[in-house]
Amino acid sequence: MKINNNFLDLKDSYLFSTIAKKIKEFQAVNPGVKVYRLGIGDVTLPLAPAVIEAMHKAVDEMGVKETFQGYGPEQGHDFLRNAIVDYYATKDVKVSSDEVFISDGAKSDLGNILDILHPSNKVLIPDPVYPAYVDTNVMAGRKIDVAKGNQANGFKPMPDENYKADIIYICSPNNPTGSVYTREELKAWVDYANKQKALIIFDSAYEAFVGDDKLPTSILQIEGARTCAIEFCSFSKTAGFTGTRCGYTVVPKELVFDNTPLNKLWNRRQCTKFNGVPYIIQKGAEAVFSKEGQKQIRANIAYYKENARIIHEALEQKGIWHTGGINSPYIWLQCPKGMTSWEYFDHLLTKANVVGTPGAGFGEMGEGYFRLTAFGDRETTLEAVKRILENS
Ligand code: PLP
């Protein structure tokens, strides 16, 4: 018996445990001092009333013989797949319901999709970015190259025609930098991928934060994407489902590699290894798309976006270089006075009693940068921003 020794190549992730440890140590020597947290990537507002109502109703249905639901379709119930098709139509994107696969969140699908892709594929991953992309590929033993984000490209790396990749990751709006690709920039990636016959793994988990009509919220809005891209999305940040768990993946039928449609392979993979998302949760997710549901979730997003705006404006006034904060819940700033990410973390914790996330935790290119999030409450955000400005 041998283990998959690719797992031994994973770097231990101490980011959030180190943050927790440092806060604990600080509080032990500074009892009673309030710590203002702008580091969390989790939502804090409760589920929308329309979602709760739909889930209550679904619970009741489960208790009645006539409406009880056993195993559902592995791909998700039609009511939710069709609601997502209609949502895409509002973005001028045509997808069919059998291209939409419901999951228990984007993280699972982003990892699981690799089941259907050969381990010998070469992968291009932006840096800094959501760390799961790297780790899931390390687990499969794939060769990984990074597309470097920096101030010069606004943390939006662009394709290099001289470089050949098989699988390309794009996260827009980006976690952690909050940067959003324009249509022209995404078109360049789509053209590059089609030319190289590469696959784009497009993560649109934060699409609902894009308020600027000119910016794309889906790669499928870009001409040519249906032959090169799979889109992964989630109800986590859109509708506060981080603890409820529901997401979706769109696999266009035109995606054909080695004469095999990826839609068919993914369907086969899901039917074999996944038994669907609970009916009750899918009913809650369906309610996100109702008129009331949309109104309520949009109000929550507007609340977070106002927090983001407050942070962005304050940094702007102080002349601190940053990205994000307008069409994203994340603000990515350059640590002042040449501090490293962790030096700035310690500085803010001890001097301002504010917690953020060191950029170095999102890849080598994150060193010297820092992530703040808009998922806190207004009072905390206002006070934390004031303290950051006084100490930066
Ligand atoms: N993709 C990105 C870029 C994220 O930041 C996150 C969560 O923080 C996820 C995916 C995971 O989303 P889910 O909760 O749907 O698994």
Boltz pocket constraint, residues with backbone or C-beta under 6 A from the ligand:
constraints:
  - pocket:
      binder: B
      contacts: [[A, 41], [A, 104], [A, 105], [A, 106], [A, 107], [A, 108], [A, 130], [A, 171], [A, 173], [A, 174], [A, 175], [A, 203], [A, 205], [A, 233], [A, 234], [A, 235], [A, 236], [A, 241], [A, 242], [A, 246], [A, 247]]
      max_distance: 6.0
